[in-house]
Amino acid sequence: MRRGVAYLESLRDGRNVWMMGEGRVDDITTHAATCAMMQQYATWYDRHFEPAWHDVLPR
């Protein structure tokens, strides 16, 4: 299982993401419309390493 920072880094691979009305998004981890969601996903990755979440999340 990777950590949140590794997940975010993996998204910075030059993928081709287009947003309706915005055009091409260069980096979904920093774009105003997508960065909050990407941060939330990264938080879920990190929770797998937090002892308080071990009884809730699979490892």
MODELLER restraints for C-alpha pairs under 7 A, 6 or more apart:
rsr = mdl.restraints
at = mdl.atoms
rsr.add(forms.Gaussian(group=physical.xy_distance, feature=features.Distance(at['CA:2:A'], at['CA:45:A']), mean=6.76, stdev=0.5))
rsr.add(forms.Gaussian(group=physical.xy_distance, feature=features.Distance(at['CA:3:A'], at['CA:45:A']), mean=5.44, stdev=0.5))
rsr.add(forms.Gaussian(group=physical.xy_distance, feature=features.Distance(at['CA:3:A'], at['CA:46:A']), mean=5.22, stdev=0.5))
rsr.add(forms.Gaussian(group=physical.xy_distance, feature=features.Distance(at['CA:4:A'], at['CA:42:A']), mean=3.82, stdev=0.5))
rsr.add(forms.Gaussian(group=physical.xy_distance, feature=features.Distance(at['CA:4:A'], at['CA:43:A']), mean=5.97, stdev=0.5))
rsr.add(forms.Gaussian(group=physical.xy_distance, feature=features.Distance(at['CA:4:A'], at['CA:45:A']), mean=5.06, stdev=0.5))
rsr.add(forms.Gaussian(group=physical.xy_distance, feature=features.Distance(at['CA:4:A'], at['CA:46:A']), mean=5.29, stdev=0.5))
rsr.add(forms.Gaussian(group=physical.xy_distance, feature=features.Distance(at['CA:5:A'], at['CA:42:A']), mean=6.65, stdev=0.5))
rsr.add(forms.Gaussian(group=physical.xy_distance, feature=features.Distance(at['CA:7:A'], at['CA:42:A']), mean=6.29, stdev=0.5))
rsr.add(forms.Gaussian(group=physical.xy_distance, feature=features.Distance(at['CA:8:A'], at['CA:29:A']), mean=6.53, stdev=0.5))
rsr.add(forms.Gaussian(group=physical.xy_distance, feature=features.Distance(at['CA:8:A'], at['CA:42:A']), mean=6.65, stdev=0.5))
rsr.add(forms.Gaussian(group=physical.xy_distance, feature=features.Distance(at['CA:12:A'], at['CA:27:A']), mean=6.24, stdev=0.5))
rsr.add(forms.Gaussian(group=physical.xy_distance, feature=features.Distance(at['CA:17:A'], at['CA:24:A']), mean=5.81, stdev=0.5))
rsr.add(forms.Gaussian(group=physical.xy_distance, feature=features.Distance(at['CA:17:A'], at['CA:25:A']), mean=5.49, stdev=0.5))
rsr.add(forms.Gaussian(group=physical.xy_distance, feature=features.Distance(at['CA:18:A'], at['CA:24:A']), mean=4.34, stdev=0.5))
rsr.add(forms.Gaussian(group=physical.xy_distance, feature=features.Distance(at['CA:18:A'], at['CA:25:A']), mean=5.71, stdev=0.5))
rsr.add(forms.Gaussian(group=physical.xy_distance, feature=features.Distance(at['CA:19:A'], at['CA:25:A']), mean=6.76, stdev=0.5))
rsr.add(forms.Gaussian(group=physical.xy_distance, feature=features.Distance(at['CA:28:A'], at['CA:34:A']), mean=5.60, stdev=0.5))
rsr.add(forms.Gaussian(group=physical.xy_distance, feature=features.Distance(at['CA:28:A'], at['CA:35:A']), mean=6.07, stdev=0.5))
rsr.add(forms.Gaussian(group=physical.xy_distance, feature=features.Distance(at['CA:29:A'], at['CA:35:A']), mean=4.65, stdev=0.5))
rsr.add(forms.Gaussian(group=physical.xy_distance, feature=features.Distance(at['CA:29:A'], at['CA:38:A']), mean=5.86, stdev=0.5))
rsr.add(forms.Gaussian(group=physical.xy_distance, feature=features.Distance(at['CA:47:A'], at['CA:53:A']), mean=6.21, stdev=0.5))
rsr.add(forms.Gaussian(group=physical.xy_distance, feature=features.Distance(at['CA:48:A'], at['CA:54:A']), mean=6.63, stdev=0.5))
rsr.add(forms.Gaussian(group=physical.xy_distance, feature=features.Distance(at['CA:48:A'], at['CA:57:A']), mean=6.38, stdev=0.5))
rsr.add(forms.Gaussian(group=physical.xy_distance, feature=features.Distance(at['CA:48:A'], at['CA:59:A']), mean=6.36, stdev=0.5))
